[in-house]
Amino acid sequence: MKLGINIGYSGASLHIPIELVLRAEAMGYDSVWTAEAYGSDAVTPLAYLAAKTTRIKLGTAILQIPARTPAMCAMTMSTLDALSGGRALVGLGLSGPQVVEGWHGVPYGQPAARTREYVEILRKIWARDQPVSYHGQEYQLPYTGPGATGLGKPLKSILHGRQLPVYLATMGPVNIRTTAELADGWLPIWFSPKRMNLFRPHLEDGFARALFPFVASIERVLAPLPLLDARKGAHQIVRIAVVKRWTVPHDVDLKAHQHRQSFGQEPLVETLSRSRLEVVRANLDDSVRLSLG
């Protein structure tokens, strides 16, 4: 299990808690995550943190899917990944109609289709195996709808990057299944491990639809504040845990499936105290309990 912090988004003025992030990195925290609503964006603070840190991973929790085309998201996060030396984690979510239509001025559309198509286009862009064409319900590349000039053509990213890990913030059964099928992890809001039985069927259904087998586990635990020394704090952060999926096959040709990303488990940095691990362990339900070493 890896620990992370979520510094959220700004209020009326922007403040990045750089000392907190630097201390978290020094303590061995795995990742720092930002958010966005209708004020500060999620990526610019991470670019600033990339210049101030050396190891901690940089995640968005979340980028609003309707706020950016898939291509712009792929460009932005690939650029951040290149600047940070390969530390970007792409957390995505649909937001809601109030923000999507009221702030961004675009239709909310079909959430399930938009989520699936968005991730599939990201994978195509990052693969760079051919110019990207896509014809879905929500996205078309090249665009051929109303107002099109007819001059658009499939393109391939100039920047050579990698397949970035994608985490989806989803709630409903359909999108949870899509998350398990397509994404590298789940950002479950209002989640408690004690209620894993409510989500497990949808996750397992999604895993069954994936190209090769997966199992679910909690990989990262995010804290809104560094409250890890108290049982109350540990319970609070476990409730917003990131459920990560692990690949398990031994005979899969991974080169033929470059759009999938498999991550090996890494031990926690030694500076994370044993007592802190015990606190987190005490708040994990048996159905998702992990070996913490």
N, C-alpha and C positions, 0 to 999 in steps of 0.2 A: 504494500500500500504506500502511496505517495501523498504528501500533504501539500496543499496550495492555499493561497489567499485570494479573495475577490475584493478588489478595491472599488468596484461599482462605477458609477458615472457621477458627473459633477452636479452641484447645485447651481446657485446663481453665479458663483465664481469657481474657477477651476483650481483644484489643489491635488497634486499627486503626492501621496505619502512616501516619498523616496526613502526616508530613513527606515520606515517600516519594511519596505520591499528589500532594501539592502540587508537589514537584519534577518529577514526571512531567508534570503539567499545564503547568508553566512551560517544559518542554523541548519541548512540542508533541505529547505522546502523545495519542492519540485517545480512549482509553477505559480505565476501570478496572472490573474484574469481581470479584464475590464468589461464594462457594459456600455450600452447606449440607450437613450430613449428619444427625447426631442430637444437635446441640448448638446453636450459634448459627444463626440464620436468615440468609438471603442478602439480604433487603431492608432490614432496619433499619440495617445499616452503610452502605448506599447513601444512605439518607435523611440520615444524619449527614454523609456526604461531600457530598451535594447542598448542604448549608448552608455547607460549608467551601470549595467550589470554584465556578467560574463557567462553565467551558467543557467540561471533560472529560466524555465520555459515561459513563453508569452502567449496567453490565450485570450480569446474573445468569448465572453459569456453574457450577452451574445451579440453577434452582428445581425441586424435585421435583414432578412432575406429580401423583402420587397424594396428595400432602400437602395439596393445595388443590383445591377445585372450580374449574372453569373460570371461573365468575363471580367467585370470590374472587381468583383470579390477575388477571383483567381489572381488577377494582376496585383492587387493590393497586398494580399497575404503572401504571395510569392516574393514580392519586394521586401516585405518585413522579414520573411524567412531568410532571404539572402543577406540583408543587413545585419541580422542577429546571429548569423552563423548556424542556421538550421534549428531555431528554437520556437517557431510559430506553431500554434495549435488553433484550429479554425472551429470556433463554436458558433453555430447558426440557429436562428429561430424565426418564426413567422411574425412575431409581434402580434398586434390586434388591429381590427378595423379602425378604431379611433385614431391610432397613430398612422397606419398605412394610408388610409384615405384622407384623414384630416391633416396630416403633416406632410406626407410624401406625395399626396395627390394622385395616387394610382389605385386601381381597383384591388380589393382584397383577393378576389379571384377564387380559385379552387385550391384550398390550402394543401390537401394531400398531393395533388398533382404537382403543385408548385414546388413542394419540398423535394419530391422524387426527382423531378426534372432538373432542379438546381444542382443537386449533388451529382447527378449523372453528367451534367455539362462540366462541372468542376473537374471531375475525373478525366473527361476527354481532353480538356485544356491542359491539365498537368501531365497527361501521358505523352503529349507531343509526338504521337506516332503518325498523325496525319492532320491536315486541316480540319477544323471542327465544323461539322454539319449536325444540326439537330432539329427535329420537327415534332414538337410536343403540343399539348393543349395550352400551356402558359408561355412557352418560349420557342422561338424559331430562329435558327441560325443557318444561313443568312435570313434576315427578316424580309418577308414578302407580302406583308399585310397592307392595310390601308396606309397610303402616304409613301410607300416604298418607291424608290427610284428604279429598282431592278438592277442596280449596279453593285450590290453587295456580293461578296464572294467568301467562301470558307477561308479562314486564316489559321495559322499556327503560331503559338506564342513565340515571340522573339527571345524572351528570357528563358533560359534552361534552368528549370528548378527540379522539384521532386513532388511526389504524391504526398500532400500534407494530410495529417490526421484530421478528420472531420468529426465533430461532436454535434449532435442535434438536440435542441431543447424542444421536446414534444410531450404532449399530454394525452391526446385521444388514442384509442386502440389502433386506428389505421396508421397514424403517424408513428406510434411506438413500434409497430411492426416494420414500417419503412426504416426507422432508425436501426433496428437490429439487423435488417437485411443489408443496408447500404453503408451505414456510417461506421466509424471506428469507436464511437462511444456515445453515451446518453447523458444529457444534462437534465435530470428530472426535477422540476420545481415541485415544491410541496410533497417531497418524497420522504418516506420513513422506511427503513429496512424492515420494520415490524409488519409492514403491509406489502412486502414483496410478493406475497401470493396473489395480490390484485393485478400485478404487472407481469409476472413471470409468463403466463400463457401467451401474451402478446409478444413478449421478447422471444420466446422459444419458437413461436410461429414465424417470426421474422428471420431468426437464425436458420430455420429449416429451408427458407427460400434463398438463402445466400448461396454463393458459388461453391463454398466448402464449409465444413462444420465449425461452429463456434460454441463457446460456453460463456456465461455471464459472470462477472465478478465486480466488486468495487475496487477500482484501481486508484482513483484520486479522491481525496476528501478536501473540499474547499471550505475555508473559514472566512466569514465576513470580517472578523476581528481575530487577533491572536489569543484565543481563549482556551488554548489546548491543555492548560494545566488543571482546569476545573472540569468535573464531571458534567456540569451543566453546559459548559462550552463545547465539550466533545460531542454531547448529544445534539447540540445545535448544528454543528458542522456536518455530522453524519446525515442529518436530515436533508442536506443539499448535496449529497455525495454524487460523484460522477460514476455511473456504472459503465465499466469498460468491458469489451469483449476480447477474448483471447483466441487465437487460431490454434487448432489442435491437430490437423492432419500431418502425416509424415511423408506423404507421397504426392503432394500437390506441386505442380510446376509453377512456382511463384513468379518466374520471369514471364510466363504467359498470362499472368494476372497482375500486372504491375499496378493497376489501379487500386489493389488491396494493399493495406499496410499492416504488417504483423509486428507487434512489439514484444520484446522479451521482458520478463519481469526483472526488475533491478532491486537490490536491497536498499533499504532506507539508509541515508547517510548516518554515520555513527553519532553525529552530534544530536540527533533526535533521541531524547532520553527514553529509557525503557518504561519509566512510569507513565510517560505520555502515551506510549503505545498501549499500555494496559488500560488507560482511560478510554481510548478509542475502542479497543476490543470489547470492553464491558458494555458498550452501547450498540454493538452490532447484533442483529438478530441471528439466530442459528442458521436460518435459511440462506444468509449471505455471508456468514462468518468466514474470514480469511485467516490463513496462517501468516502472522506478522513477524515471524522469525524468533 
